[in-house]
Amino acid sequence: MNDRHYAVTDLYPAKIQVLHDGVVLAESTEALILKEVGKSVYNPVFYFPKKDILMDKLTLNDAMSSSCPIKGTASYWEYEPAKPYNYFAWSYEQPLPRAKKIAEHLAFNTEIISLRIDPLKSS
């Protein structure tokens, strides 16, 4: 285990939507924000619960995967209107123990999508 490579994952206190060409593909008040430090300090990534995503619009790309020493093996997802990009979203279907919070979540390629973030209203 590499102590110089770590991530912190927290619930993000806002309603966040994922849009592609004006189509809302995900909307959640339970998105997680993952902040990771490894070979460099990476940009924070939002992970959305699958239950809050229009999963029937996405297709798993069985030919593509990658590996992270703290999260595990990434699976990649495509969205037909977003082609020819290499990937639209990714997930860790069986994350390593240190990344168990992102199980059943997807992150989206921010070069393709837009995020709309609205603060949660306090009571």
trRosetta pair geometry for C-beta under 8 A, 3 or more apart (Angstrom, degrees):
i j d omega theta_ij theta_ji phi_ij phi_ji
1 69 8.0 146 -137 159 50 107
2 5 4.3 38 98 23 119 106
2 38 7.9 59 107 -137 136 84
2 69 5.8 34 20 127 120 148
2 70 7.6 -96 56 -58 95 99
3 6 7.1 1 -170 -50 43 113
4 37 7.7 -97 166 122 58 98
4 38 7.4 91 121 -145 78 43
5 36 7.8 9 -172 -177 75 94
5 37 7.0 -157 -135 101 41 61
5 38 4.0 32 -125 -118 97 82
5 39 7.8 7 -95 -31 106 56
5 69 5.8 59 98 75 152 122
5 70 5.7 -159 127 -32 102 123
6 36 7.3 -167 101 -145 37 61
6 37 5.9 4 56 56 74 91
6 38 7.9 169 18 -75 37 65
6 70 6.6 153 -118 -112 33 161
6 98 7.9 -101 -138 170 72 140
7 34 5.5 1 -178 -173 123 97
7 35 6.6 158 -156 81 68 43
7 36 4.1 -21 -100 -98 96 82
7 37 7.5 176 -82 20 49 59
7 70 5.8 158 2 115 109 142
7 71 7.2 31 6 -62 155 98
7 98 7.4 119 47 138 97 107
7 99 6.7 35 63 -97 137 94
8 34 7.3 161 80 -152 43 51
8 35 5.0 -10 57 58 93 97
8 36 7.9 -169 22 -74 58 44
9 32 5.3 13 -176 174 99 125
9 33 7.2 172 -147 83 54 42
9 34 4.7 -13 -99 -101 87 79
9 35 7.8 -174 -76 22 41 63
9 47 7.6 -14 -144 26 117 132
9 99 7.3 104 -27 -140 145 63
9 101 4.5 171 105 76 144 144
9 102 6.4 -123 -126 -47 155 94
10 32 6.7 156 80 -155 28 76
10 33 5.8 -17 63 56 81 88
11 30 6.8 -53 -140 -152 104 55
11 31 7.7 116 -157 81 58 42
11 32 6.1 -55 -97 -103 41 66
11 33 8.0 41 140 14 9 80
12 16 6.7 24 97 -26 133 134
12 31 5.0 -28 43 90 117 91
12 32 6.5 143 -11 -144 91 14
12 33 4.4 92 -70 -26 112 105
12 46 6.5 -41 -6 -121 156 98
13 119 7.6 18 121 -150 86 70
13 120 5.6 -91 169 14 78 123
14 29 7.4 -135 113 -132 26 65
14 31 7.7 -34 70 47 77 114
14 117 5.0 29 137 -170 148 91
14 118 6.1 158 -175 75 95 39
14 119 5.4 -62 -114 -107 96 35
14 120 5.8 -141 -109 -26 36 79
15 27 6.9 10 180 -175 96 87
15 28 7.2 179 -149 92 59 32
15 29 5.0 -31 -94 -85 74 82
15 117 7.5 151 80 -156 50 45
15 118 4.6 -15 61 63 100 99
15 119 8.0 11 20 86 78 8
15 120 6.4 119 -25 -81 82 72
16 26 7.8 1 109 113 85 100
16 27 7.4 -176 91 -144 44 47
16 28 5.9 -16 58 61 84 79
16 29 7.9 147 14 -90 68 34
16 31 4.8 -29 41 4 132 153
16 46 6.2 -121 141 -163 165 154
16 48 7.4 -130 89 -93 115 106
16 115 6.0 -21 -165 -166 102 102
16 116 7.0 151 -157 78 50 52
16 117 5.2 -9 -104 -103 82 74
16 118 7.8 -172 -76 25 38 66
17 24 5.3 -52 -167 -135 119 105
17 26 6.7 161 -155 89 47 60
17 27 4.7 -7 -103 -101 82 83
17 115 7.0 148 76 -159 53 50
17 116 4.3 -4 53 53 106 103
18 24 7.2 108 71 -159 53 57
18 25 5.0 -58 97 65 103 93
18 26 3.9 32 28 45 115 101
18 27 7.6 -136 20 -61 69 48
18 48 6.6 -84 -23 -38 131 158
18 53 7.5 4 41 -116 136 91
18 108 5.3 132 -141 -18 136 163
18 113 5.3 -11 -169 177 89 145
18 114 7.7 143 -161 74 44 47
18 115 6.4 -23 -101 -101 57 67
19 22 6.2 -1 -176 -119 119 12
19 23 6.4 147 -155 68 71 39
19 24 5.6 -37 -94 -92 81 53
19 25 6.9 154 -107 9 26 84
19 113 6.3 140 70 -169 43 85
19 114 4.5 -25 66 63 101 97
19 115 7.6 177 21 -84 83 19
19 116 6.3 49 -12 -14 121 107
20 23 5.5 -26 66 57 73 95
20 25 6.0 26 8 -20 103 129
20 79 6.6 124 32 117 173 152
20 81 6.5 138 129 91 126 118
20 82 5.9 -64 -159 -72 146 110
20 88 7.9 -16 -84 -153 152 117
20 112 6.5 -1 -117 143 109 92
20 113 5.2 -61 -74 -109 83 79
20 114 7.5 164 -82 16 36 78
21 81 6.5 -94 21 145 140 137
23 81 7.8 84 26 57 145 158
24 27 5.9 12 174 -47 123 110
25 53 6.4 13 146 -154 80 78
25 54 5.2 -105 -155 35 62 108
25 57 6.1 -116 -134 73 103 148
25 58 8.0 91 -173 -50 126 103
25 79 7.3 -36 -117 -118 155 150
25 108 8.0 123 83 -100 130 143
25 113 7.5 -89 37 -125 128 129
26 48 4.7 33 175 167 148 166
26 52 5.5 70 -163 123 85 86
26 53 4.2 -19 -98 -103 104 74
26 54 7.0 -130 -67 7 58 72
26 106 7.8 -148 -81 70 152 112
26 108 7.5 -158 20 -43 139 135
27 52 6.0 -123 73 180 45 102
28 31 4.6 120 92 -46 123 85
28 48 5.1 167 2 -144 148 93
28 49 5.9 146 -124 30 142 92
28 52 3.8 74 -80 146 102 166
29 120 6.5 86 -146 -93 113 116
30 49 5.4 9 94 -12 117 128
30 52 6.8 170 50 -30 100 146
31 46 5.0 2 171 -170 128 105
31 47 6.6 156 -165 75 74 43
31 48 5.1 -30 -109 -96 94 66
31 49 7.5 -125 -88 -5 48 75
31 52 7.8 -106 -66 78 79 153
32 46 7.0 146 77 -158 47 53
32 47 4.5 -15 61 58 101 100
32 101 6.1 148 -130 141 160 113
32 102 6.4 -134 73 -93 149 76
32 105 6.3 -31 27 -131 119 164
33 44 5.3 5 -176 178 103 122
33 45 7.3 151 -156 76 55 37
33 46 5.7 -30 -97 -96 68 64
33 47 7.8 -178 -84 17 19 77
34 44 6.7 155 75 -159 44 68
34 45 4.9 -20 59 63 99 91
34 46 7.8 174 15 -88 78 15
34 47 6.0 50 -17 -16 115 114
34 102 6.6 1 -66 -72 138 131
34 107 7.7 -68 28 -83 125 136
35 42 7.8 168 -164 73 48 83
35 44 4.9 -31 -89 -102 77 91
36 41 7.9 156 95 -157 52 47
36 42 4.6 -1 74 44 97 124
36 45 7.5 3 1 11 113 110
36 70 7.6 172 -137 65 113 137
37 40 7.7 -111 -150 117 60 28
37 41 5.3 -19 -111 -106 85 68
37 42 7.2 -157 -86 12 32 80
38 42 6.8 25 21 -25 97 113
38 69 7.8 133 -129 43 127 111
38 70 7.8 -148 -86 4 114 123
42 45 7.5 -15 130 -26 117 104
43 110 8.0 -95 115 36 145 150
45 107 4.9 6 169 -141 116 142
46 107 6.4 144 81 -128 50 83
46 108 7.5 -13 75 29 97 90
46 115 6.9 116 20 -116 152 142
47 102 4.8 -77 -165 -131 171 98
47 105 3.8 53 162 148 108 136
47 106 6.7 160 -155 76 70 20
47 107 5.0 -49 -94 -67 68 87
48 52 5.6 -113 175 79 101 112
48 53 5.5 111 115 -59 124 109
48 105 6.0 150 68 -158 30 84
48 106 5.6 -27 58 62 88 76
48 107 7.4 142 9 -89 77 37
48 108 7.5 21 5 -22 122 103
49 52 4.8 78 69 9 90 104
49 53 7.4 -167 95 -11 48 93
49 104 6.3 9 -147 127 72 96
49 105 5.7 -49 -91 -99 37 79
50 53 5.5 -67 -148 36 40 113
50 55 5.8 31 -170 -70 93 132
50 91 7.9 30 -73 -113 107 149
50 104 5.2 -97 7 -179 112 73
50 105 6.7 -131 -32 -94 73 26
50 106 6.4 89 -86 -13 73 100
51 104 7.8 19 -17 163 88 114
53 58 7.4 -4 148 -5 121 134
53 106 6.0 23 -54 37 168 128
54 57 4.5 38 118 3 107 118
54 58 7.6 132 99 -13 67 90
55 58 5.7 -64 -155 39 48 107
57 79 6.1 23 139 -131 95 97
58 77 4.4 6 -180 178 121 125
58 78 6.8 144 -160 69 68 40
58 79 5.6 -44 -103 -79 70 81
58 88 6.8 -148 -126 83 100 132
58 89 6.4 -38 -131 38 142 129
58 106 7.8 -62 -134 -129 179 168
59 77 6.6 144 70 -160 37 71
59 78 4.9 -27 64 61 93 94
59 79 7.7 161 18 -81 79 34
59 80 7.5 62 2 -47 123 84
60 75 6.2 -21 -147 167 103 121
60 76 7.6 117 -158 82 57 45
60 77 5.9 -43 -98 -102 47 74
60 78 8.0 159 -106 16 1 81
61 64 4.5 11 115 28 121 109
61 75 7.7 160 57 178 69 73
61 76 4.7 -29 51 90 117 95
61 77 6.6 -174 0 -100 88 18
61 78 5.4 90 -53 -25 108 106
61 87 6.8 -114 21 -108 146 90
64 75 7.9 104 91 -160 76 46
64 76 4.3 -34 99 38 120 135
64 86 7.4 151 -127 169 156 92
64 87 6.6 -154 122 -78 155 116
65 73 5.6 3 180 -179 122 100
65 74 6.1 159 -160 77 65 61
65 75 6.2 -24 -108 -97 90 48
65 76 6.9 -150 -86 -5 41 94
66 73 7.4 162 83 -154 34 58
66 74 4.8 -4 58 47 83 114
66 76 7.9 66 1 -46 94 111
67 72 7.2 -75 -145 159 70 30
67 73 5.4 -28 -100 -100 76 65
67 74 7.2 -155 -78 9 25 81
68 71 4.0 22 80 42 132 98
68 72 6.4 2 58 36 85 27
68 73 8.0 -174 22 -77 70 21
68 74 6.6 65 -10 -35 104 105
68 92 7.8 -68 39 -94 121 127
68 99 8.0 68 94 -45 125 161
70 96 6.4 -135 175 62 33 137
70 98 5.3 -67 -168 86 87 133
70 99 6.0 118 138 -46 75 114
71 74 7.1 35 108 -65 123 90
71 92 5.1 -121 162 -85 101 154
71 95 5.5 -57 -171 -140 66 98
71 96 6.1 167 177 23 11 99
71 98 7.8 -93 -81 83 41 91
71 99 4.2 85 -121 -70 63 172
71 102 6.9 -17 -143 56 109 142
72 92 5.0 107 63 -159 109 117
72 94 6.2 -133 163 95 157 66
72 95 4.8 -172 14 -139 133 41
72 96 4.3 172 -57 -27 96 81
72 99 6.5 -138 -2 55 98 135
73 92 7.0 131 73 -138 44 77
73 93 7.7 -33 86 39 92 89
73 94 7.2 19 47 59 98 89
74 90 4.7 6 -177 -180 116 125
74 91 7.0 143 -155 72 69 29
74 92 5.9 -52 -99 -82 60 73
75 90 6.5 157 79 -157 45 69
75 91 5.3 -20 60 63 97 83
75 92 7.4 155 13 -98 82 23
75 93 5.3 41 -6 -23 134 111
76 86 7.8 -46 -176 138 152 81
76 87 4.1 -80 -163 -124 121 129
76 88 7.9 118 177 37 83 59
76 89 7.4 151 -159 84 55 46
76 90 5.1 -30 -102 -100 62 85
77 87 6.8 81 55 -167 45 89
77 88 5.6 -73 102 66 79 95
77 89 4.2 -15 59 65 117 93
77 90 6.7 -168 12 -80 85 32
77 91 7.0 50 -25 -4 117 101
77 106 6.6 -16 12 -141 147 134
78 82 7.4 -163 -170 66 64 104
78 83 7.0 26 -168 -72 112 94
78 87 6.8 -96 -81 -134 66 50
78 88 5.4 109 -138 4 29 114
79 82 4.4 53 77 14 98 117
79 83 7.9 -158 84 -34 52 69
79 88 4.1 127 7 -128 97 171
79 89 7.4 68 -28 -5 108 101
80 83 6.2 -31 -162 -10 40 110
82 85 5.4 -40 147 29 94 121
82 88 4.8 105 75 -100 151 114
82 112 5.1 50 -153 -173 125 140
85 88 6.4 108 86 -74 125 65
85 109 6.5 170 160 99 146 161
85 111 7.3 162 -128 92 135 111
85 112 5.5 -56 -40 -77 169 134
87 90 6.2 32 155 -59 142 94
87 109 6.0 144 98 -51 78 134
88 108 6.8 -31 155 -145 67 79
88 109 5.7 -118 -158 17 26 116
88 112 6.1 -90 -130 81 69 159
88 113 7.8 86 -169 -43 81 109
89 106 4.7 26 165 173 130 119
89 107 6.3 165 -159 84 79 41
89 108 4.8 -37 -100 -101 92 60
89 109 6.5 -120 -74 -10 40 79
90 106 6.9 154 77 -155 28 76
90 107 5.7 -17 60 60 80 91
90 109 7.9 84 -11 -54 92 83
91 102 7.8 -173 -155 151 67 99
91 105 6.5 171 -131 90 96 48
91 106 4.6 -54 -72 -99 104 70
91 107 7.3 159 -82 15 52 70
92 95 3.9 67 124 -78 129 88
92 96 7.9 -64 176 5 139 64
92 99 6.2 1 91 122 164 134
92 102 5.6 61 42 105 117 114
92 103 7.0 -77 92 -90 90 51
92 105 7.9 9 39 62 82 84
93 103 7.9 51 -175 -140 24 73
94 103 7.6 26 -120 -116 27 103
95 99 4.0 -112 175 96 127 103
95 100 5.7 -180 86 -91 116 36
95 102 5.5 109 -63 69 158 92
95 103 5.3 -125 19 -67 111 78
96 99 5.3 65 58 25 75 101
96 100 7.8 -96 99 -52 38 69
97 100 5.8 -11 -155 -41 39 110
99 102 5.4 -34 167 30 93 110
99 103 8.0 127 121 -41 76 74
100 103 5.6 -17 -167 -15 57 115
101 105 8.0 4 131 -2 62 143
102 105 4.7 -95 -164 51 64 127
102 107 8.0 -16 -157 -37 127 105
108 112 7.4 -115 167 67 95 100
108 113 4.8 -10 147 21 134 150
109 112 4.7 46 94 17 106 110
109 113 6.6 119 75 3 60 96
110 113 6.2 -70 -117 57 40 84
110 115 7.2 -29 -122 -22 100 112
